[in-house]
């Protein structure tokens, strides 16, 4: 039964850049060694013009009742040039493994042009959000006869009544209207609200890198919705942290009838004394996903953005991922340079053609490195910001314990002083 007395904020709306931006410890605060120089906010919004907005839905507790809850979900909006303009950007996408969905990518593959915001939500709400983006663009009198909105997903079905379709068009509108520059809230927010990552609570994370003047001074920003991986895979700073963390094994706050079971048929134990179950269930096979958005102000053509976005998988590899068969690991990158060069379906091309700037291929390596580094840090930040959550059927997703992470890394002499 869903108990209204324990509703936690019918709709909690979190806007990047607002007073709700987090003050939680991030990877660098804990002394985790990371390469590269971050931007001011160490976020995707360090790329000038990029704005991020969220809507977070948390409601109810207890046994899952489809259509009633509990609800642990949301939607994330990334606007490449902010709400001031819907002018297209050059873009490219890539799937490390395709067990997932990102709409609107056929036209990006064909032309290299992105004409809409990028939205991220749960698996079964993609259609709702896609249609809402069209409505939002119509109401804003966006140019063009039609568009192919980019909406990506990961599954929050473990903690959320995902089949209940609680995310409505107005929530997508709110996320778009909430989008702001500046600091970006991480963890259990937006589309990442009900997600799990590497066997712990996951969610939304971000990071950025600023290249040196000699390398062009460009900025690369990454935002992730982290819902992939197994605990035994988890590596931080090269250490198999996931195998050494203790006391936070999968469990349920209370048993339901019939009880929840693992993939091999064993009952998931009840949480004991504020920690995990007394026996560790067998590790579930990889069935998660991750969506990664890469932004840059470097003047890159679509083929160069394709090269860049492929490097995202290398950042995941540092975390221990093998882009497993059950995972939807789908990535998109865009450049805010070259304004007005190509309008796709959203405007008329004219002659003489606008001048396009393209970075020489021999200058791409620093951007590749920045993409890998920022991806790794964004994933870590997502996990560190996430908080323990109990969701549908009393299933508990434990936050990655900061104290254990730092103690484990200290044993391997992997912490740094900043």
RAVEN-V8734 format. One record per backbone hydrogen bond with DSSP energy under -1.0 kcal/mol. NH is the residue of the N-H (numbers start at 0). CO is the residue of the C=O. E is the energy in kcal/mol with one decimal. If there is no record, write none. Layout:
NH_CO_E / NH_CO_E
//
This chain:
5_2_-2.1 / 6_3_-1.9 / 11_55_-2.3 / 16_182_-2.5 / 17_14_-2.1 / 20_17_-1.7 / 29_25_-1.4 / 30_27_-1.1 / 31_26_-2.0 / 45_42_-2.1 / 46_43_-1.6 / 49_46_-2.1 / 50_78_-1.9 / 51_179_-2.4 / 52_76_-2.3 / 53_13_-1.1 / 54_74_-1.9 / 55_11_-2.4 / 56_72_-3.4 / 58_70_-2.3 / 64_68_-2.9 / 67_64_-2.9 / 68_64_-2.1 / 70_58_-3.2 / 72_56_-2.3 / 74_54_-2.2 / 75_119_-2.7 / 76_52_-3.0 / 77_117_-3.0 / 78_50_-2.8 / 81_78_-1.0 / 88_113_-2.1 / 90_111_-2.2 / 91_332_-2.1 / 93_330_-2.3 / 95_328_-2.7 / 96_328_-1.2 / 98_326_-1.3 / 99_97_-1.9 / 102_150_-2.4 / 108_104_-2.7 / 109_105_-1.9 / 110_106_-2.8 / 111_107_-2.1 / 113_88_-3.1 / 117_77_-2.8 / 118_149_-2.4 / 119_75_-2.2 / 120_151_-2.2 / 124_121_-1.5 / 128_124_-2.3 / 129_125_-2.7 / 130_126_-2.4 / 131_127_-1.9 / 132_128_-2.2 / 133_129_-1.7 / 134_130_-2.2 / 135_131_-2.8 / 136_132_-2.6 / 137_133_-2.5 / 138_134_-2.5 / 139_135_-1.2 / 140_137_-1.8 / 141_136_-2.6 / 151_118_-3.0 / 152_100_-1.4 / 153_120_-1.5 / 159_155_-2.4 / 160_69_-2.2 / 161_159_-2.4 / 163_160_-1.4 / 164_161_-1.6 / 170_167_-1.4 / 171_167_-1.2 / 172_168_-2.2 / 173_169_-2.3 / 174_170_-2.3 / 175_171_-2.2 / 176_172_-2.7 / 177_173_-1.9 / 179_51_-2.0 / 186_203_-3.2 / 188_186_-2.2 / 191_188_-1.6 / 192_189_-1.9 / 194_191_-1.5 / 196_199_-3.2 / 197_227_-3.5 / 199_196_-1.9 / 200_397_-3.1 / 201_194_-2.1 / 202_225_-1.2 / 203_186_-2.4 / 204_223_-1.9 / 206_221_-1.9 / 208_219_-2.7 / 209_36_-3.2 / 210_217_-3.2 / 215_212_-1.3 / 216_211_-2.7 / 219_208_-2.8 / 220_294_-2.9 / 221_206_-2.9 / 222_292_-2.3 / 223_204_-3.0 / 224_290_-2.5 / 225_202_-3.5 / 226_288_-1.6 / 234_318_-2.1 / 235_238_-2.3 / 238_235_-1.9 / 240_238_-2.6 / 241_233_-1.5 / 243_240_-1.8 / 244_240_-1.4 / 251_268_-2.1 / 252_393_-2.9 / 261_265_-3.0 / 264_261_-2.1 / 267_259_-2.5 / 270_251_-2.7 / 271_275_-1.1 / 274_271_-2.1 / 275_246_-2.5 / 288_226_-1.6 / 289_327_-2.2 / 290_224_-1.6 / 291_329_-1.7 / 292_222_-3.0 / 293_331_-2.9 / 294_220_-3.1 / 295_333_-1.5 / 296_218_-1.3 / 299_297_-1.7 / 304_300_-2.2 / 305_301_-2.1 / 306_302_-1.6 / 307_303_-2.3 / 308_304_-3.0 / 309_305_-1.5 / 310_307_-1.0 / 311_308_-1.1 / 312_309_-1.1 / 313_310_-1.1 / 314_310_-1.1 / 315_311_-1.8 / 316_312_-2.0 / 317_313_-1.4 / 319_316_-1.3 / 320_315_-2.0 / 326_323_-1.9 / 327_287_-1.0 / 328_96_-2.1 / 329_289_-1.8 / 330_93_-3.2 / 331_291_-2.3 / 332_91_-2.9 / 333_293_-2.2 / 334_89_-2.0 / 335_295_-2.4 / 340_337_-1.4 / 345_342_-2.7 / 358_298_-2.3 / 362_359_-2.3 / 363_360_-1.7 / 367_363_-2.2 / 368_364_-2.6 / 369_365_-2.3 / 370_366_-2.1 / 371_367_-2.2 / 372_368_-2.8 / 373_369_-2.6 / 374_370_-2.0 / 375_371_-2.2 / 376_372_-2.1 / 377_373_-2.4 / 378_374_-2.0 / 379_375_-2.0 / 380_376_-2.9 / 381_377_-2.1 / 382_378_-1.9 / 383_379_-2.5 / 384_380_-2.2 / 385_381_-1.3 / 388_396_-2.3 / 390_394_-3.0 / 391_158_-2.2 / 392_61_-2.3 / 393_390_-1.5 / 394_391_-1.7 / 395_250_-2.2 / 396_388_-3.2 / 404_400_-2.2 / 405_401_-2.6 / 406_402_-2.0 / 407_403_-2.8 / 408_404_-2.6 / 409_405_-2.2 / 410_406_-1.7 / 412_409_-1.6 / 413_408_-2.9 / 415_30_-2.4
//
